[in-house]
């Protein structure tokens, strides 16, 4: 609790992001990441592998943009640094572990942005010098606070936010890598599914390059006799998954 309070009080974040709950969610994620490190590691390894695959065969390695950089747990930062001249990390909050990791990296720029805002994807991923854009376990998170804040008044809000992010990625000229969880299942200790939640609010995705499960909340984390398991899709080349050309 004291560690969480320290991060909440000292992490740099715009007042508007604090008011909307972005800082609180970042601190909660940091805390859960510490507690669930062992359970999360297979998921993080698979996510990093998709991102590293996305780096292969680019004609130029100037700037890579990571949307939803967060704690960098799922981002192979050293791998990106060996290939790209510049790394741009974009998120609503950059927690202290991330700031500490990049403190001596002149090639890394931290960009604070609300990625639910209309036009956020082309604004941050659409520059002519950008060769790769990564959406890192972000898509399912974007609707959470806006939907909660709406109090259910707009049942289509979550789907619109998801579609806007995907549409923004699809319009980018750079290669796009997408890693996202798509479905949450709640299971009891006998392996029975007790609940399901569509994390993308009904928006379908094409067949992924890779798919796996993420033990998001092991037994005892969210409930003693329940665990939350997420299904994750990884796309090393989002444009190719959509059936379009492989745009470098």
WOKA-V151286 format. One record per pair of residues at least 12 apart in sequence whose C-alpha atoms are under 8 Angstrom apart, sorted by the first residue. I is the first residue (numbers start at 1). GAP is how many residues later the second one is. If there is no record, write none. Layout:
BEGIN
i->{I:I}
gap->{GAP:GAP}
END
This chain:
BEGIN
i->{4:4:4:7:7:7:8:8:8:11:11:11:11:12:12:12:13:13:13:17:17:17:20:21:22:22:23:23:26:26:26:27:30:36:36:36:39:39:39:40:40:40:42:43:43:43:43:44:44:45:46:47:47:47:47:48:48:48:50:50:50:50:50:50:51:51:51:51:51:52:52:52:53:54:54:54:54:54:55:55:58:58:59:60:60:61:61:61:61:62:62:62:62:62:62:63:63:63:63:63:63:63:63:63:64:64:64:64:64:64:64:64:64:64:65:65:65:65:65:65:65:65:65:65:66:66:66:66:66:66:66:66:67:67:67:67:67:67:67:67:67:68:68:68:68:68:68:68:68:69:69:69:69:69:70:70:70:70:70:71:71:71:71:72:74:75:81:85:86:86:86:87:87:87:88:88:88:88:89:89:89:89:90:90:90:90:90:91:91:91:91:91:92:92:92:92:93:93:94:94:115:116:116:116:116:118:119:121:121:121:122:122:122:122:125:125:126:126:126:130:131:131:131:132:132:132:132:132:133:133:133:133:134:134:134:134:135:135:135:135:135:136:136:136:137:137:137:137:138:138:139:139:139:139:139:140:140:140:140:140:140:142:142:143:143:143:143:143:144:146:158:158:159:159:159:159:162:162:162:163:170:170:173:173:174:174:175:175:175:175:175:175:176:176:176:176:177:177:177:177:177:178:178:178:178:178:179:179:179:179:180:180:180:181:181:181:181:181:182:182:182:182:182:182:182:183:183:183:183:183:183:183:183:184:184:184:184:184:184:184:184:185:185:185:185:186:186:186:186:187:187:187:187:188:188:188:189:189:206:206:207:208:208:208:208:209:209:209:209:209:210:210:210:211:211:211:211:212:212:212:213:213:213:213:214:214:214:214:215:215:215:215:216:216:216:217}
gap->{23:24:27:20:88:89:15:16:19:12:83:84:85:81:82:83:79:80:81:75:76:97:125:124:70:71:69:70:44:67:69:68:41:180:181:182:176:177:179:174:175:176:172:169:170:171:172:29:30:29:166:27:28:132:187:26:27:28:127:129:160:184:185:186:24:25:83:126:185:24:27:28:183:121:122:123:182:183:25:77:73:190:189:71:188:22:23:24:70:22:23:24:67:68:69:21:22:23:24:25:66:67:68:69:16:20:22:23:24:66:67:68:69:70:22:23:24:25:59:60:65:67:68:69:21:22:23:24:67:68:69:70:22:23:24:48:66:67:68:69:71:21:22:23:24:67:68:69:70:20:21:22:25:67:21:23:24:25:28:23:24:26:27:26:62:61:26:22:21:22:23:20:21:22:20:21:22:23:19:20:21:22:20:21:22:23:34:20:21:22:23:24:20:21:22:23:19:20:16:18:27:26:27:45:49:46:49:44:47:48:46:47:49:50:47:49:46:47:48:44:43:44:117:42:43:44:45:116:41:42:43:44:42:43:44:45:41:42:43:44:45:42:43:44:41:42:43:44:41:42:23:26:41:42:61:22:40:41:42:59:60:19:20:14:15:16:18:19:14:12:42:43:41:42:43:44:38:39:41:40:68:69:74:75:73:74:62:63:64:71:72:73:60:61:62:63:57:58:59:60:61:56:57:58:59:60:53:54:55:56:52:53:54:18:49:50:51:52:16:17:18:48:49:50:51:13:14:15:16:17:47:48:49:12:13:14:15:44:45:46:47:12:43:44:45:40:41:42:43:39:40:41:42:37:38:39:36:37:35:36:34:25:26:27:33:24:25:26:27:32:23:24:25:20:21:22:23:19:20:21:16:17:18:19:15:16:17:18:12:13:14:15:12:13:14:12}
END
